[in-house]
Amino acid sequence: MRKNLAVEWTKIPIRVNSISPRFTETALTVALLGNTEELGNILDRTPMGRVAKPEEMATVIAFLSMRASSYTTGQNINIGGRLSVNAL
């Protein structure tokens, strides 16, 4: 859908991009990340060995909103602590 909309809306001009985040410290994940066993499982499967901070997501989203990324459309950016680099 992202790629199709990027092509359809390019003449409007609207850019369409997305992010694929890994676990991030937020109010919605506090219960899950507060569970020692679950956190251990998550960290064991995350090559960087930690969860993301909200600012790390926000900076990528901010970049995609800036003129500096005006030629970027139809892309998905994985923000996964190198998860996409290593197969699980």
TORBA-552566 format. One record per residue (C-alpha): residue number from 0; z, x, y; residue in one letter. Coordinates in pm, whole numbers, m for minus. Each point is the difference from the previous one (the first is absolute). Example, Ala and Ser with C-alpha at 12.3 -4.5 7.8 and 13.67 -1.06 7.14 Angstrom:
BEGIN
 pos     up   east  north code
   0    780   1230   m450    a
   1    m66    137    344    s
END
This chain:
BEGIN
 pos     up   east  north code
   0      0      0      0    m
   1     92    283    237    r
   2   m340    163    m43    k
   3   m193   m325     27    n
   4    182   m101    319    l
   5    m49    347    144    a
   6   m376    m43    m41    v
   7     m5   m362    121    e
   8    216     56    306    w
   9   m135    336    113    t
  10   m229   m159    262    k
  11    279   m210    156    i
  12    148    288      8    p
  13    304    m34   m222    i
  14    108    280   m232    r
  15    163    m84   m332    v
  16    225    254   m172    n
  17    301    m21   m228    s
  18    289    209   m125    i
  19    152     22   m347    s
  20    364     96     48    p
  21    243    122   m264    r
  22    366   m100     17    f
  23    127     10    358    t
  24    356    m21    135    e
  25     12   m346    158    t
  26    234   m297      9    a
  27   m209   m154   m278    l
  28     44    297   m235    t
  29    366     81     66    v
  30    126   m186   m310    a
  31   m255    162   m230    l
  32     40    350    143    l
  33    380    m41     m2    g
  34     m9    m35   m378    n
  35     47    357   m126    t
  36   m189    m58   m325    e
  37   m297   m166    169    e
  38    m10    265    273    l
  39      0    271   m267    g
  40   m297   m165   m175    n
  41   m190    m27    328    i
  42     70    362     99    l
  43    m93    127   m347    d
  44   m344   m158     45    r
  45    m50    112    359    t
  46   m129    358     21    p
  47    164     65    340    m
  48    333   m107   m149    g
  49    102   m238    278    r
  50    m81   m339    147    v
  51   m183    m35    329    a
  52    156    m67    337    k
  53   m137   m288    210    p
  54   m120    248    264    e
  55   m229    159   m258    e
  56   m177   m332    m49    m
  57      1    m79    371    a
  58   m174    323    100    t
  59   m293    m70   m233    v
  60    m25   m360    123    i
  61     17    123    360    a
  62   m281    249    m65    f
  63   m219   m275   m146    l
  64     61   m202    318    s
  65    m97    282    237    m
  66   m337     91    147    r
  67     39    329   m186    a
  68    m89   m191   m318    s
  69   m281   m206    154    s
  70   m252    119   m259    y
  71    230    m86   m292    t
  72    m58   m333   m170    t
  73      7   m133   m354    g
  74    253    262   m109    q
  75    322    m21   m196    n
  76    258    270     65    i
  77    243     72   m281    n
  78    345     83    133    i
  79    166     66   m329    g
  80    179    333      2    g
  81   m291    158   m191    r
  82     10   m274   m264    l
  83   m379    m43     12    s
  84    m49    373    m60    v
  85    195      4   m327    n
  86    m80   m248   m275    a
  87    306   m171   m141    l
END
